[in-house]
Amino acid sequence: MPSLPAGPKSRPRLLIIDDDDLMRAALHRLLSLKYDVDSVGGGVQALERLQRDPSYALIVCDVLMPNMAGPDLLAHLEKRAPELARRMVFITALLPGDARGEFLARQPLGCLHKPFELDALFRWVEHALRSLREAWTPAAVATCP
């Protein structure tokens, strides 16, 4: 099983993908307090970044984006870079009754619903990183904390 990027003395690297400039900037600023963070404004830019640098420990992706939505990016990565697809987690403003809720329910590392509290964001990211380090198994991870 491949090991996750980031050695014991380095900070985990995160890639944030969100088309909302304000949300992307806020996530970048907040998560930079504990992690090394890069961010892009959509799925196409994310693919370009990940082709150049696949060393992210976690990929935090919005679900609804123009041109290439989060589920489309995940499907692309599952075919071409499954080790990256396993590192994807999703943030969303979708309501629980939305038809796309099935997609979110199938995500082994869970999702975080907008709006969220700052402590929930950090707990969620830590939970996903810990789960990836420990087992890579969906049974070990709760969805949507």
Buried (B, 14 or more C-beta within 10 A) or exposed (E): EEEBBBEEEEEBBBBBBBBBEEBBEBBBEBBBEEBBBBBBBBBBBBBEBBEEEBEBBBBBBBBBBEEBBBBEBBEBBEEEBEEBBBBBBBBBEBEEEBEBBEBBEEBBBBBBBEEEEEEEBBBBBBBBBEBBEEEBEEEEBEEBB
